[in-house]
Amino acid sequence: MLKKRYIRDGRNRLIGSLTTGYSDTSSIVRDERDQILGRTSERFRTTRDLNGNLVAINSSDPGLLLGRKK
């Protein structure tokens, strides 16, 4: 079952969302305009941007994709 969590900044403003529950243990990260920023993989512990470029190895942190320039 897919679950959507919202990510907020320190002033409680919505800055993104994280959709989890895919069968391949990945998550989709979206910005406040609902545009896809990238995906994280729990299995491989990686974070990739929209173009498939590695953002982080050994860290499946969706926060690394927020605030990056496209």
Stockholm file with secondary structure:
# STOCKHOLM 1.0

chainA/1-70         MLKKRYIRDGRNRLIGSLTTGYSDTSSIVRDERDQILGRTSERFRTTRDLNGNLVAINSSDPGLLLGRKK
#=GR chainA/1-70 SS CCEEEEEECTTSCEEEEEEECCTTSEEEEEETTCCEEEEEETTTTEEEETTSCEEEESCCCGGGTTTCCC
#=GC SS_cons        CCEEEEEECTTSCEEEEEEECCTTSEEEEEETTCCEEEEEETTTTEEEETTSCEEEESCCCGGGTTTCCC
//
